[in-house]
Amino acid sequence: MMYINLIESIRQIKNQVEVVATVEKEDGKTFLGISDFFLRSNEYLPDDEDELTYFIEDLDLIWDLYIPNYDD
């Protein structure tokens, strides 16, 4: 499971939602991640940032992580 530390941006086009967030893996490492999902017709995004964070975490999304390579 990934934990969201900070939602950097969220974009919604009709029922498709794209989220860019700082996420923390179970091992405690933090990365920038991007994920997207579709809202059901009866769902809406919460206005409160804390509620939005919990809503997104409960979806258990698959995140594409940006992992910096400092060896270059």
N, CA, C and O atoms as a CHARMM CRD file, in Angstrom:
* protein
*
  288
    1    1 MET  N      0.83700  -1.18200   0.00000 PROA 1      0.00000
    2    1 MET  CA     0.00000   0.00000   0.00000 PROA 1      0.00000
    3    1 MET  C      0.87400   1.23500   0.00000 PROA 1      0.00000
    4    1 MET  O      1.91900   1.27700   0.65100 PROA 1      0.00000
    5    2 MET  N      0.43900   2.23100  -0.73100 PROA 2      0.00000
    6    2 MET  CA     1.13300   3.51300  -0.77200 PROA 2      0.00000
    7    2 MET  C      0.36200   4.51000   0.09200 PROA 2      0.00000
    8    2 MET  O     -0.86800   4.50800   0.12500 PROA 2      0.00000
    9    3 TYR  N      1.10600   5.35000   0.77900 PROA 3      0.00000
   10    3 TYR  CA     0.50600   6.39700   1.58000 PROA 3      0.00000
   11    3 TYR  C      0.78300   7.73100   0.90300 PROA 3      0.00000
   12    3 TYR  O      1.89700   7.96500   0.43300 PROA 3      0.00000
   13    4 ILE  N     -0.19700   8.59300   0.84800 PROA 4      0.00000
   14    4 ILE  CA    -0.03300   9.89000   0.20900 PROA 4      0.00000
   15    4 ILE  C      0.42500  10.89300   1.25100 PROA 4      0.00000
   16    4 ILE  O     -0.24400  11.09600   2.26400 PROA 4      0.00000
   17    5 ASN  N      1.57400  11.52400   0.99800 PROA 5      0.00000
   18    5 ASN  CA     2.05600  12.57600   1.88700 PROA 5      0.00000
   19    5 ASN  C      1.49600  13.93700   1.48600 PROA 5      0.00000
   20    5 ASN  O      1.11200  14.73700   2.33900 PROA 5      0.00000
   21    6 LEU  N      1.45300  14.19300   0.16600 PROA 6      0.00000
   22    6 LEU  CA     1.00400  15.49000  -0.32400 PROA 6      0.00000
   23    6 LEU  C      0.47600  15.33000  -1.74100 PROA 6      0.00000
   24    6 LEU  O      1.14200  14.74200  -2.59200 PROA 6      0.00000
   25    7 ILE  N     -0.70100  15.84500  -1.99200 PROA 7      0.00000
   26    7 ILE  CA    -1.23300  15.85700  -3.34500 PROA 7      0.00000
   27    7 ILE  C     -0.66200  17.08400  -4.04700 PROA 7      0.00000
   28    7 ILE  O     -0.94900  18.21700  -3.66100 PROA 7      0.00000
   29    8 GLU  N      0.13900  16.85600  -5.06800 PROA 8      0.00000
   30    8 GLU  CA     0.77700  17.95400  -5.80100 PROA 8      0.00000
   31    8 GLU  C     -0.20000  18.59100  -6.78000 PROA 8      0.00000
   32    8 GLU  O     -0.29500  19.81600  -6.85400 PROA 8      0.00000
   33    9 SER  N     -0.92800  17.76600  -7.53400 PROA 9      0.00000
   34    9 SER  CA    -1.93700  18.28000  -8.46100 PROA 9      0.00000
   35    9 SER  C     -2.96800  17.20300  -8.72300 PROA 9      0.00000
   36    9 SER  O     -2.69400  16.00800  -8.60900 PROA 9      0.00000
   37   10 ILE  N     -4.16100  17.65300  -9.07800 PROA 10     0.00000
   38   10 ILE  CA    -5.22200  16.73200  -9.43500 PROA 10     0.00000
   39   10 ILE  C     -5.97900  17.36300 -10.60400 PROA 10     0.00000
   40   10 ILE  O     -6.29900  18.55200 -10.59400 PROA 10     0.00000
   41   11 ARG  N     -6.25300  16.54000 -11.59900 PROA 11     0.00000
   42   11 ARG  CA    -6.93100  17.03000 -12.79300 PROA 11     0.00000
   43   11 ARG  C     -8.07100  16.07300 -13.09900 PROA 11     0.00000
   44   11 ARG  O     -7.89200  14.85700 -13.16400 PROA 11     0.00000
   45   12 GLN  N     -9.24500  16.65800 -13.28600 PROA 12     0.00000
   46   12 GLN  CA   -10.41300  15.84400 -13.58800 PROA 12     0.00000
   47   12 GLN  C    -11.02100  16.30200 -14.90100 PROA 12     0.00000
   48   12 GLN  O    -11.33100  17.48000 -15.08000 PROA 12     0.00000
   49   13 ILE  N    -11.18600  15.36200 -15.81600 PROA 13     0.00000
   50   13 ILE  CA   -11.86300  15.60300 -17.07900 PROA 13     0.00000
   51   13 ILE  C    -13.01400  14.60500 -17.13600 PROA 13     0.00000
   52   13 ILE  O    -12.81400  13.40000 -17.29000 PROA 13     0.00000
   53   14 LYS  N    -14.20900  15.13700 -17.00800 PROA 14     0.00000
   54   14 LYS  CA   -15.42900  14.32000 -16.88700 PROA 14     0.00000
   55   14 LYS  C    -15.26400  13.35700 -15.71800 PROA 14     0.00000
   56   14 LYS  O    -15.16400  13.80900 -14.57700 PROA 14     0.00000
   57   15 ASN  N    -15.23100  12.05400 -15.95600 PROA 15     0.00000
   58   15 ASN  CA   -15.10600  11.13200 -14.82800 PROA 15     0.00000
   59   15 ASN  C    -13.70900  10.52700 -14.69800 PROA 15     0.00000
   60   15 ASN  O    -13.49700   9.64400 -13.86600 PROA 15     0.00000
   61   16 GLN  N    -12.75300  10.99100 -15.51000 PROA 16     0.00000
   62   16 GLN  CA   -11.37300  10.51700 -15.39500 PROA 16     0.00000
   63   16 GLN  C    -10.57400  11.49600 -14.53300 PROA 16     0.00000
   64   16 GLN  O    -10.63400  12.71000 -14.72600 PROA 16     0.00000
   65   17 VAL  N     -9.83400  10.94600 -13.58900 PROA 17     0.00000
   66   17 VAL  CA    -9.07100  11.75900 -12.64800 PROA 17     0.00000
   67   17 VAL  C     -7.60400  11.34900 -12.71600 PROA 17     0.00000
   68   17 VAL  O     -7.28000  10.16200 -12.68000 PROA 17     0.00000
   69   18 GLU  N     -6.71300  12.34900 -12.81700 PROA 18     0.00000
   70   18 GLU  CA    -5.26900  12.10700 -12.78400 PROA 18     0.00000
   71   18 GLU  C     -4.71300  12.78600 -11.53300 PROA 18     0.00000
   72   18 GLU  O     -5.01300  13.94700 -11.25700 PROA 18     0.00000
   73   19 VAL  N     -3.90700  12.05100 -10.79100 PROA 19     0.00000
   74   19 VAL  CA    -3.35400  12.54700  -9.53800 PROA 19     0.00000
   75   19 VAL  C     -1.82800  12.47800  -9.59000 PROA 19     0.00000
   76   19 VAL  O     -1.25000  11.45200  -9.95200 PROA 19     0.00000
   77   20 VAL  N     -1.19100  13.58500  -9.22200 PROA 20     0.00000
   78   20 VAL  CA     0.25000  13.60800  -9.01800 PROA 20     0.00000
   79   20 VAL  C      0.45200  13.90600  -7.53600 PROA 20     0.00000
   80   20 VAL  O     -0.05200  14.90100  -7.01600 PROA 20     0.00000
   81   21 ALA  N      1.19500  13.03200  -6.86700 PROA 21     0.00000
   82   21 ALA  CA     1.34000  13.17200  -5.41900 PROA 21     0.00000
   83   21 ALA  C      2.69700  12.67900  -4.95400 PROA 21     0.00000
   84   21 ALA  O      3.35300  11.87900  -5.62300 PROA 21     0.00000
   85   22 THR  N      3.10100  13.16900  -3.80400 PROA 22     0.00000
   86   22 THR  CA     4.24500  12.61900  -3.11100 PROA 22     0.00000
   87   22 THR  C      3.73100  11.43100  -2.31900 PROA 22     0.00000
   88   22 THR  O      2.88000  11.58000  -1.44100 PROA 22     0.00000
   89   23 VAL  N      4.25300  10.24600  -2.63300 PROA 23     0.00000
   90   23 VAL  CA     3.76700   9.02500  -1.99700 PROA 23     0.00000
   91   23 VAL  C      4.88600   8.35300  -1.21000 PROA 23     0.00000
   92   23 VAL  O      6.06600   8.48300  -1.53700 PROA 23     0.00000
   93   24 GLU  N      4.49200   7.64300  -0.17900 PROA 24     0.00000
   94   24 GLU  CA     5.44900   6.92600   0.67100 PROA 24     0.00000
   95   24 GLU  C      5.15800   5.44000   0.58900 PROA 24     0.00000
   96   24 GLU  O      4.03400   4.99300   0.81700 PROA 24     0.00000
   97   25 LYS  N      6.20000   4.68100   0.25800 PROA 25     0.00000
   98   25 LYS  CA     6.05600   3.23000   0.21000 PROA 25     0.00000
   99   25 LYS  C      6.09800   2.67900   1.62800 PROA 25     0.00000
  100   25 LYS  O      6.42800   3.39100   2.57700 PROA 25     0.00000
  101   26 GLU  N      5.76200   1.41200   1.75700 PROA 26     0.00000
  102   26 GLU  CA     5.74000   0.78000   3.08500 PROA 26     0.00000
  103   26 GLU  C      7.10500   0.76800   3.75900 PROA 26     0.00000
  104   26 GLU  O      7.19000   0.72600   4.98600 PROA 26     0.00000
  105   27 ASP  N      8.18400   0.80500   2.95900 PROA 27     0.00000
  106   27 ASP  CA     9.53000   0.81500   3.53800 PROA 27     0.00000
  107   27 ASP  C      9.97000   2.19900   3.99800 PROA 27     0.00000
  108   27 ASP  O     11.08700   2.36000   4.48900 PROA 27     0.00000
  109   28 GLY  N      9.09600   3.21000   3.84300 PROA 28     0.00000
  110   28 GLY  CA     9.39400   4.55500   4.31700 PROA 28     0.00000
  111   28 GLY  C     10.01700   5.47100   3.28400 PROA 28     0.00000
  112   28 GLY  O     10.22800   6.65000   3.56700 PROA 28     0.00000
  113   29 LYS  N     10.31700   4.97000   2.10000 PROA 29     0.00000
  114   29 LYS  CA    10.90600   5.80600   1.05800 PROA 29     0.00000
  115   29 LYS  C      9.81600   6.62100   0.37200 PROA 29     0.00000
  116   29 LYS  O      8.70900   6.13500   0.14200 PROA 29     0.00000
  117   30 THR  N     10.15100   7.87300   0.04900 PROA 30     0.00000
  118   30 THR  CA     9.20200   8.79900  -0.54200 PROA 30     0.00000
  119   30 THR  C      9.56300   9.08400  -1.99300 PROA 30     0.00000
  120   30 THR  O     10.72800   9.29800  -2.32700 PROA 30     0.00000
  121   31 PHE  N      8.54300   9.08300  -2.85100 PROA 31     0.00000
  122   31 PHE  CA     8.73900   9.32400  -4.27900 PROA 31     0.00000
  123   31 PHE  C      7.60500  10.20100  -4.79900 PROA 31     0.00000
  124   31 PHE  O      6.56000  10.35000  -4.16600 PROA 31     0.00000
  125   32 LEU  N      7.84900  10.77500  -5.97300 PROA 32     0.00000
  126   32 LEU  CA     6.80400  11.46400  -6.69000 PROA 32     0.00000
  127   32 LEU  C      6.09900  10.42700  -7.55100 PROA 32     0.00000
  128   32 LEU  O      6.75500   9.67400  -8.27100 PROA 32     0.00000
  129   33 GLY  N      4.77900  10.37800  -7.48800 PROA 33     0.00000
  130   33 GLY  CA     4.03600   9.36800  -8.22600 PROA 33     0.00000
  131   33 GLY  C      2.88000   9.97500  -9.00300 PROA 33     0.00000
  132   33 GLY  O      2.38000  11.05000  -8.67000 PROA 33     0.00000
  133   34 ILE  N      2.46600   9.26700 -10.04300 PROA 34     0.00000
  134   34 ILE  CA     1.32100   9.67500 -10.84200 PROA 34     0.00000
  135   34 ILE  C      0.42100   8.45700 -11.03100 PROA 34     0.00000
  136   34 ILE  O      0.89200   7.33900 -11.24300 PROA 34     0.00000
  137   35 SER  N     -0.87200   8.70100 -10.94900 PROA 35     0.00000
  138   35 SER  CA    -1.83600   7.62800 -11.13600 PROA 35     0.00000
  139   35 SER  C     -3.12400   8.23200 -11.67600 PROA 35     0.00000
  140   35 SER  O     -3.35200   9.43800 -11.57600 PROA 35     0.00000
  141   36 ASP  N     -3.95400   7.38500 -12.24300 PROA 36     0.00000
  142   36 ASP  CA    -5.24600   7.86600 -12.70800 PROA 36     0.00000
  143   36 ASP  C     -6.30600   6.81100 -12.44400 PROA 36     0.00000
  144   36 ASP  O     -6.00900   5.63100 -12.26100 PROA 36     0.00000
  145   37 PHE  N     -7.55000   7.27000 -12.42900 PROA 37     0.00000
  146   37 PHE  CA    -8.66600   6.37600 -12.16600 PROA 37     0.00000
  147   37 PHE  C     -9.92900   7.02900 -12.69900 PROA 37     0.00000
  148   37 PHE  O     -9.93500   8.20500 -13.06200 PROA 37     0.00000
  149   38 PHE  N    -10.99000   6.25000 -12.74000 PROA 38     0.00000
  150   38 PHE  CA   -12.29300   6.74100 -13.18400 PROA 38     0.00000
  151   38 PHE  C    -13.24900   6.77400 -12.00200 PROA 38     0.00000
  152   38 PHE  O    -13.30000   5.84100 -11.20000 PROA 38     0.00000
  153   39 LEU  N    -14.00000   7.85300 -11.90700 PROA 39     0.00000
  154   39 LEU  CA   -15.05200   7.94600 -10.90300 PROA 39     0.00000
  155   39 LEU  C    -16.30800   7.26100 -11.41500 PROA 39     0.00000
  156   39 LEU  O    -16.63900   7.36100 -12.59700 PROA 39     0.00000
  157   40 ARG  N    -16.99200   6.57900 -10.54400 PROA 40     0.00000
  158   40 ARG  CA   -18.30600   6.02500 -10.90700 PROA 40     0.00000
  159   40 ARG  C    -19.29600   7.18000 -11.00500 PROA 40     0.00000
  160   40 ARG  O    -19.03400   8.26900 -10.49600 PROA 40     0.00000
  161   41 SER  N    -20.40100   6.95100 -11.64100 PROA 41     0.00000
  162   41 SER  CA   -21.36900   8.03200 -11.86500 PROA 41     0.00000
  163   41 SER  C    -21.91300   8.62000 -10.55900 PROA 41     0.00000
  164   41 SER  O    -22.31700   9.78200 -10.53000 PROA 41     0.00000
  165   42 ASN  N    -21.92700   7.83600  -9.49000 PROA 42     0.00000
  166   42 ASN  CA   -22.45000   8.33100  -8.21400 PROA 42     0.00000
  167   42 ASN  C    -21.35200   8.83600  -7.27800 PROA 42     0.00000
  168   42 ASN  O    -21.65000   9.20800  -6.14300 PROA 42     0.00000
  169   43 GLU  N    -20.09600   8.86100  -7.71900 PROA 43     0.00000
  170   43 GLU  CA   -18.97500   9.31100  -6.88400 PROA 43     0.00000
  171   43 GLU  C    -18.60700  10.75300  -7.21000 PROA 43     0.00000
  172   43 GLU  O    -18.88400  11.25600  -8.29900 PROA 43     0.00000
  173   44 TYR  N    -17.98500  11.39200  -6.25100 PROA 44     0.00000
  174   44 TYR  CA   -17.45600  12.73200  -6.44200 PROA 44     0.00000
  175   44 TYR  C    -16.15800  12.85900  -5.64200 PROA 44     0.00000
  176   44 TYR  O    -15.92200  12.09400  -4.70700 PROA 44     0.00000
  177   45 LEU  N    -15.33300  13.81300  -6.00800 PROA 45     0.00000
  178   45 LEU  CA   -14.09800  14.05800  -5.26900 PROA 45     0.00000
  179   45 LEU  C    -14.39700  14.96900  -4.08400 PROA 45     0.00000
  180   45 LEU  O    -15.03700  16.00700  -4.25200 PROA 45     0.00000
  181   46 PRO  N    -13.95100  14.60200  -2.90600 PROA 46     0.00000
  182   46 PRO  CA   -14.17200  15.46100  -1.73500 PROA 46     0.00000
  183   46 PRO  C    -13.46500  16.80500  -1.89100 PROA 46     0.00000
  184   46 PRO  O    -12.40100  16.88300  -2.50600 PROA 46     0.00000
  185   47 ASP  N    -14.05200  17.85000  -1.34000 PROA 47     0.00000
  186   47 ASP  CA   -13.47200  19.19100  -1.39800 PROA 47     0.00000
  187   47 ASP  C    -12.32700  19.36300  -0.39900 PROA 47     0.00000
  188   47 ASP  O    -11.35800  20.06800  -0.67700 PROA 47     0.00000
  189   48 ASP  N    -12.44100  18.72600   0.74800 PROA 48     0.00000
  190   48 ASP  CA   -11.43200  18.83100   1.79300 PROA 48     0.00000
  191   48 ASP  C    -10.20100  18.01600   1.41000 PROA 48     0.00000
  192   48 ASP  O    -10.32600  16.86900   0.97800 PROA 48     0.00000
  193   49 GLU  N     -9.01800  18.59800   1.56500 PROA 49     0.00000
  194   49 GLU  CA    -7.78500  17.92300   1.14100 PROA 49     0.00000
  195   49 GLU  C     -7.52300  16.64300   1.93300 PROA 49     0.00000
  196   49 GLU  O     -7.07600  15.64900   1.36000 PROA 49     0.00000
  197   50 ASP  N     -7.79000  16.65000   3.22100 PROA 50     0.00000
  198   50 ASP  CA    -7.57500  15.43900   4.02100 PROA 50     0.00000
  199   50 ASP  C     -8.52600  14.32700   3.58600 PROA 50     0.00000
  200   50 ASP  O     -8.11300  13.17500   3.44900 PROA 50     0.00000
  201   51 GLU  N     -9.77900  14.66300   3.37400 PROA 51     0.00000
  202   51 GLU  CA   -10.75300  13.67200   2.91500 PROA 51     0.00000
  203   51 GLU  C    -10.38500  13.14900   1.52900 PROA 51     0.00000
  204   51 GLU  O    -10.54900  11.96300   1.24200 PROA 51     0.00000
  205   52 LEU  N     -9.88800  14.04100   0.67300 PROA 52     0.00000
  206   52 LEU  CA    -9.45500  13.64200  -0.67000 PROA 52     0.00000
  207   52 LEU  C     -8.28500  12.66900  -0.58900 PROA 52     0.00000
  208   52 LEU  O     -8.23400  11.68900  -1.33300 PROA 52     0.00000
  209   53 THR  N     -7.35500  12.93700   0.30800 PROA 53     0.00000
  210   53 THR  CA    -6.20800  12.04500   0.49700 PROA 53     0.00000
  211   53 THR  C     -6.67100  10.65800   0.93000 PROA 53     0.00000
  212   53 THR  O     -6.21500   9.65700   0.37800 PROA 53     0.00000
  213   54 TYR  N     -7.56300  10.58800   1.90100 PROA 54     0.00000
  214   54 TYR  CA    -8.07300   9.29300   2.36200 PROA 54     0.00000
  215   54 TYR  C     -8.86600   8.58800   1.26500 PROA 54     0.00000
  216   54 TYR  O     -8.76600   7.37100   1.10800 PROA 54     0.00000
  217   55 PHE  N     -9.65000   9.34900   0.50900 PROA 55     0.00000
  218   55 PHE  CA   -10.42700   8.78600  -0.59200 PROA 55     0.00000
  219   55 PHE  C     -9.50500   8.11300  -1.61100 PROA 55     0.00000
  220   55 PHE  O     -9.76900   6.99400  -2.05000 PROA 55     0.00000
  221   56 ILE  N     -8.42400   8.80000  -1.98200 PROA 56     0.00000
  222   56 ILE  CA    -7.48700   8.26800  -2.97400 PROA 56     0.00000
  223   56 ILE  C     -6.71800   7.07600  -2.40800 PROA 56     0.00000
  224   56 ILE  O     -6.51300   6.08600  -3.11000 PROA 56     0.00000
  225   57 GLU  N     -6.29000   7.15700  -1.14500 PROA 57     0.00000
  226   57 GLU  CA    -5.58600   6.02200  -0.53600 PROA 57     0.00000
  227   57 GLU  C     -6.47500   4.77700  -0.49100 PROA 57     0.00000
  228   57 GLU  O     -5.99500   3.66400  -0.70700 PROA 57     0.00000
  229   58 ASP  N     -7.75400   4.95800  -0.21600 PROA 58     0.00000
  230   58 ASP  CA    -8.67900   3.81800  -0.13700 PROA 58     0.00000
  231   58 ASP  C     -8.87300   3.13400  -1.48600 PROA 58     0.00000
  232   58 ASP  O     -9.27800   1.97200  -1.53000 PROA 58     0.00000
  233   59 LEU  N     -8.59300   3.83000  -2.58700 PROA 59     0.00000
  234   59 LEU  CA    -8.71900   3.23100  -3.91200 PROA 59     0.00000
  235   59 LEU  C     -7.61500   2.21700  -4.18800 PROA 59     0.00000
  236   59 LEU  O     -7.74000   1.38700  -5.08900 PROA 59     0.00000
  237   60 ASP  N     -6.52600   2.28500  -3.40800 PROA 60     0.00000
  238   60 ASP  CA    -5.37800   1.37400  -3.57200 PROA 60     0.00000
  239   60 ASP  C     -4.90500   1.35000  -5.03200 PROA 60     0.00000
  240   60 ASP  O     -4.84600   0.30100  -5.67400 PROA 60     0.00000
  241   61 LEU  N     -4.57200   2.54500  -5.52600 PROA 61     0.00000
  242   61 LEU  CA    -4.16900   2.72100  -6.92100 PROA 61     0.00000
  243   61 LEU  C     -2.77800   2.16000  -7.18700 PROA 61     0.00000
  244   61 LEU  O     -1.98000   1.96200  -6.27100 PROA 61     0.00000
  245   62 ILE  N     -2.51500   1.91300  -8.44600 PROA 62     0.00000
  246   62 ILE  CA    -1.16900   1.55400  -8.90000 PROA 62     0.00000
  247   62 ILE  C     -0.49900   2.85100  -9.33900 PROA 62     0.00000
  248   62 ILE  O     -1.01500   3.57300 -10.19100 PROA 62     0.00000
  249   63 TRP  N      0.64800   3.13200  -8.75100 PROA 63     0.00000
  250   63 TRP  CA     1.34000   4.39100  -9.00800 PROA 63     0.00000
  251   63 TRP  C      2.54300   4.17200  -9.91600 PROA 63     0.00000
  252   63 TRP  O      3.28700   3.20400  -9.76200 PROA 63     0.00000
  253   64 ASP  N      2.72100   5.09000 -10.86800 PROA 64     0.00000
  254   64 ASP  CA     3.96400   5.16600 -11.63000 PROA 64     0.00000
  255   64 ASP  C      4.86000   6.10100 -10.83800 PROA 64     0.00000
  256   64 ASP  O      4.53000   7.27200 -10.65300 PROA 64     0.00000
  257   65 LEU  N      5.99900   5.58900 -10.36800 PROA 65     0.00000
  258   65 LEU  CA     6.86700   6.35900  -9.48700 PROA 65     0.00000
  259   65 LEU  C      8.03200   6.96600 -10.23800 PROA 65     0.00000
  260   65 LEU  O      8.62800   6.32800 -11.10500 PROA 65     0.00000
  261   66 TYR  N      8.35500   8.21000  -9.89700 PROA 66     0.00000
  262   66 TYR  CA     9.56000   8.85100 -10.37500 PROA 66     0.00000
  263   66 TYR  C     10.64800   8.58600  -9.34900 PROA 66     0.00000
  264   66 TYR  O     10.60700   9.09900  -8.23100 PROA 66     0.00000
  265   67 ILE  N     11.61900   7.77800  -9.74700 PROA 67     0.00000
  266   67 ILE  CA    12.71100   7.42100  -8.85000 PROA 67     0.00000
  267   67 ILE  C     13.98800   8.06700  -9.39800 PROA 67     0.00000
  268   67 ILE  O     14.50500   7.63400 -10.42800 PROA 67     0.00000
  269   68 PRO  N     14.49500   9.09500  -8.72200 PROA 68     0.00000
  270   68 PRO  CA    15.67100   9.78800  -9.23800 PROA 68     0.00000
  271   68 PRO  C     16.90000   8.88000  -9.23300 PROA 68     0.00000
  272   68 PRO  O     17.09800   8.07400  -8.32400 PROA 68     0.00000
  273   69 ASN  N     17.70500   9.03300 -10.25700 PROA 69     0.00000
  274   69 ASN  CA    18.94900   8.27700 -10.37300 PROA 69     0.00000
  275   69 ASN  C     20.09200   9.25000 -10.16900 PROA 69     0.00000
  276   69 ASN  O     20.39900  10.04500 -11.05800 PROA 69     0.00000
  277   70 TYR  N     20.72200   9.19500  -9.01400 PROA 70     0.00000
  278   70 TYR  CA    21.78400  10.13200  -8.68700 PROA 70     0.00000
  279   70 TYR  C     23.15600   9.68200  -9.14900 PROA 70     0.00000
  280   70 TYR  O     24.14700  10.37300  -8.91000 PROA 70     0.00000
  281   71 ASP  N     23.23000   8.52300  -9.81400 PROA 71     0.00000
  282   71 ASP  CA    24.51700   8.00500 -10.26200 PROA 71     0.00000
  283   71 ASP  C     25.01000   8.66200 -11.55400 PROA 71     0.00000
  284   71 ASP  O     26.19200   8.56600 -11.88400 PROA 71     0.00000
  285   72 ASP  N     24.10400   9.33500 -12.29300 PROA 72     0.00000
  286   72 ASP  CA    24.49700   9.95800 -13.55700 PROA 72     0.00000
  287   72 ASP  C     25.28800  11.23200 -13.34600 PROA 72     0.00000
  288   72 ASP  O     25.69200  11.87500 -14.31400 PROA 72     0.00000
